Amino acid sequence: MQQQMIALQRENKLMKEHLQDAVMLAGKYKNNMGVIDQEELARLDAKANGKVFNVRDFDMADRNGEQ
């Protein structure tokens, strides 16, 4: 049981490293993405790197006739 737990922890760490690499690579093409894709990238970046994802950064609500 202990060996299985250690193997799962290693796999979890490896998967997190792969997610961080994928987010970094996708971030290089952020300028070519639409707003929805940028929001998804920010969400994944927050999850991969322990940052806080603020959904208000992508709020496109019309306020006072401005956008």
N, CA, C and O of each residue as an XYZ file, in Angstrom:
268
protein
N       0.825     -1.195      0.000
C       0.000      0.000      0.000
C       0.869      1.260      0.000
O       0.582      2.219     -0.716
N       1.926      1.249      0.804
C       2.818      2.402      0.893
C       3.510      2.662     -0.448
O       3.669      3.813     -0.856
N       3.920      1.592     -1.127
C       4.584      1.749     -2.428
C       3.625      2.325     -3.459
O       4.017      3.139     -4.295
N       2.394      1.910     -3.399
C       1.385      2.428     -4.325
C       1.174      3.922     -4.081
O       1.027      4.693     -5.029
N       1.158      4.328     -2.816
C       0.985      5.745     -2.478
C       2.165      6.558     -3.008
O       1.966      7.642     -3.557
N       3.357      6.065     -2.858
C       4.552      6.758     -3.347
C       4.514      6.866     -4.868
O       4.845      7.909     -5.430
N       4.108      5.783     -5.531
C       4.010      5.802     -6.992
C       2.974      6.820     -7.459
O       3.199      7.527     -8.441
N       1.851      6.900     -6.768
C       0.818      7.867     -7.127
C       1.289      9.300     -6.890
O       0.978     10.188     -7.684
N       2.025      9.538     -5.825
C       2.561     10.875     -5.555
C       3.551     11.294     -6.639
O       3.551     12.445     -7.073
N       4.387     10.365     -7.071
C       5.339     10.653     -8.156
C       4.606     10.972     -9.453
O       4.948     11.917    -10.163
N       3.592     10.162     -9.746
C       2.814     10.383    -10.964
C       2.097     11.732    -10.910
O       2.037     12.444    -11.912
N       1.560     12.079     -9.761
C       0.885     13.363     -9.583
C       1.861     14.516     -9.806
O       1.521     15.496    -10.469
N       3.056     14.406     -9.262
C       4.074     15.446     -9.431
C       4.468     15.574    -10.900
O       4.615     16.684    -11.411
N       4.637     14.454    -11.571
C       5.006     14.456    -12.987
C       3.896     15.086    -13.835
O       4.181     15.859    -14.750
N       2.649     14.764    -13.540
C       1.537     15.334    -14.289
C       1.455     16.844    -14.074
O       1.156     17.586    -15.010
N       1.718     17.302    -12.856
C       1.708     18.739    -12.580
C       2.827     19.433    -13.357
O       2.624     20.530    -13.879
N       3.997     18.811    -13.441
C       5.099     19.381    -14.216
C       4.741     19.459    -15.699
O       5.074     20.439    -16.365
N       4.068     18.438    -16.217
C       3.637     18.458    -17.615
C       2.607     19.567    -17.854
O       2.642     20.239    -18.885
N       1.697     19.754    -16.905
C       0.706     20.824    -17.021
C       1.400     22.182    -17.026
O       1.033     23.057    -17.811
N       2.388     22.370    -16.170
C       3.130     23.625    -16.133
C       3.836     23.877    -17.466
O       3.835     25.000    -17.969
N       4.436     22.834    -18.034
C       5.107     22.967    -19.335
C       4.115     23.325    -20.433
O       4.394     24.179    -21.274
N       2.951     22.669    -20.427
C       1.939     22.932    -21.449
C       1.405     24.359    -21.340
O       1.195     25.022    -22.356
N       1.186     24.833    -20.120
C       0.697     26.197    -19.912
C       1.743     27.206    -20.377
O       1.408     28.211    -21.003
N       2.999     26.935    -20.072
C       4.071     27.835    -20.495
C       4.146     27.908    -22.020
O       4.290     28.992    -22.585
N       4.049     26.770    -22.679
C       4.101     26.736    -24.133
C       2.901     27.453    -24.747
O       3.056     28.238    -25.683
N       1.725     27.190    -24.232
C       0.525     27.853    -24.755
C       0.583     29.356    -24.501
O       0.079     30.141    -25.305
N       1.190     29.760    -23.395
C       1.309     31.175    -23.075
C       2.106     31.956    -24.098
O       1.917     33.164    -24.244
N       2.991     31.285    -24.805
C       3.785     31.951    -25.839
C       2.920     32.394    -27.010
O       3.301     33.299    -27.752
N       1.762     31.770    -27.184
C       0.869     32.086    -28.294
C      -0.391     32.800    -27.814
O      -1.403     32.826    -28.515
N      -0.323     33.377    -26.619
C      -1.467     34.051    -26.020
C      -1.970     35.201    -26.888
O      -3.173     35.460    -26.929
N      -1.070     35.890    -27.580
C      -1.465     37.021    -28.422
C      -2.366     36.593    -29.580
O      -3.132     37.399    -30.107
N      -2.272     35.329    -29.968
C      -3.062     34.824    -31.084
C      -4.377     34.181    -30.634
O      -5.130     33.660    -31.457
N      -4.646     34.222    -29.347
C      -5.849     33.577    -28.801
C      -6.973     34.582    -28.622
O      -6.746     35.782    -28.468
N      -8.180     34.064    -28.647
C      -9.340     34.874    -28.317
C      -9.476     34.991    -26.807
O      -8.720     34.372    -26.059
N     -10.425     35.774    -26.370
C     -10.615     36.028    -24.945
C     -10.980     34.750    -24.192
O     -10.498     34.528    -23.081
N     -11.817     33.919    -24.780
C     -12.234     32.685    -24.108
C     -11.038     31.764    -23.900
O     -10.889     31.169    -22.833
N     -10.192     31.644    -24.908
C      -9.001     30.802    -24.778
C      -8.017     31.389    -23.770
O      -7.374     30.643    -23.031
N      -7.892     32.702    -23.729
C      -7.007     33.339    -22.750
C      -7.517     33.112    -21.326
O      -6.732     32.914    -20.399
N      -8.827     33.142    -21.168
C      -9.411     32.883    -19.851
C      -9.135     31.441    -19.420
O      -8.777     31.194    -18.268
N      -9.299     30.504    -20.331
C      -9.024     29.099    -20.026
C      -7.550     28.899    -19.693
O      -7.213     28.153    -18.773
N      -6.674     29.563    -20.441
C      -5.238     29.476    -20.163
C      -4.924     30.042    -18.778
O      -4.118     29.464    -18.049
N      -5.540     31.149    -18.408
C      -5.325     31.744    -17.087
C      -5.811     30.805    -15.985
O      -5.173     30.686    -14.938
N      -6.933     30.143    -16.220
C      -7.454     29.182    -15.238
C      -6.495     28.015    -15.046
O      -6.225     27.599    -13.920
N      -5.983     27.489    -16.160
C      -5.027     26.381    -16.076
C      -3.708     26.825    -15.460
O      -3.090     26.075    -14.705
N      -3.276     28.039    -15.779
C      -2.040     28.573    -15.212
C      -2.172     28.696    -13.698
O      -1.236     28.382    -12.962
N      -3.324     29.150    -13.237
C      -3.553     29.270    -11.802
C      -3.486     27.902    -11.123
O      -2.904     27.756    -10.048
N      -4.085     26.915    -11.763
C      -4.095     25.571    -11.190
C      -2.692     24.959    -11.195
O      -2.297     24.296    -10.236
N      -1.946     25.183    -12.273
C      -0.626     24.574    -12.411
C       0.415     25.218    -11.508
O       1.313     24.540    -11.009
N       0.298     26.518    -11.298
C       1.352     27.239    -10.587
C       0.922     27.810     -9.247
O       1.652     28.599     -8.647
N      -0.234     27.430     -8.780
C      -0.686     27.857     -7.465
C      -1.044     29.330     -7.381
O      -0.983     29.928     -6.306
N      -1.414     29.910     -8.499
C      -1.831     31.311     -8.511
C      -3.326     31.394     -8.250
O      -4.028     30.383     -8.254
N      -3.796     32.597     -8.026
C      -5.229     32.819     -7.837
C      -5.831     33.225     -9.177
O      -5.358     34.163     -9.818
N      -6.869     32.521     -9.594
C      -7.566     32.847    -10.833
C      -8.679     33.823    -10.500
O      -9.569     33.514     -9.708
N      -8.629     35.000    -11.104
C      -9.639     36.025    -10.883
C     -10.515     36.126    -12.121
O     -10.094     36.651    -13.152
N     -11.727     35.623    -12.013
C     -12.644     35.613    -13.151
C     -13.000     37.031    -13.582
O     -13.370     37.248    -14.736
N     -12.893     38.001    -12.673
C     -13.216     39.393    -13.011
C     -12.255     39.983    -14.027
O     -12.586     40.967    -14.688
N     -11.077     39.404    -14.163
C     -10.132     39.883    -15.182
C     -10.695     39.709    -16.589
O     -10.264     40.383    -17.524
N     -11.656     38.806    -16.733
C     -12.219     38.506    -18.047
C     -13.695     38.911    -18.137
O     -14.410     38.466    -19.035
N     -14.137     39.739    -17.224
C     -15.516     40.215    -17.211
C     -15.694     41.236    -18.333
O     -15.035     42.277    -18.340
N     -16.570     40.942    -19.266
C     -16.789     41.828    -20.408
C     -18.181     42.455    -20.357
O     -18.749     42.829    -21.383
N     -18.715     42.560    -19.142
C     -20.046     43.153    -18.990
C     -20.003     44.629    -19.391
O     -19.017     45.331    -19.167
N     -21.078     45.057    -19.974
C     -21.211     46.450    -20.410
C     -21.578     47.312    -19.197
O     -22.624     47.112    -18.580
N     -20.726     48.250    -18.868
C     -20.966     49.124    -17.728
C     -20.995     50.580    -18.193
O     -20.035     51.053    -18.801
N     -22.058     51.273    -17.922
C     -22.197     52.687    -18.275
C     -22.011     52.921    -19.775
O     -21.475     53.951    -20.184
N     -22.444     51.985    -20.573
C     -22.331     52.133    -22.024
C     -20.917     51.982    -22.547
O     -20.656     52.263    -23.717
N     -20.004     51.544    -21.700
C     -18.625     51.338    -22.139
C     -18.275     49.869    -22.061
O     -18.897     49.088    -21.342
N     -17.279     49.531    -22.810
C     -16.831     48.140    -22.749
C     -15.340     48.085    -22.793
O     -14.761     46.999    -22.752
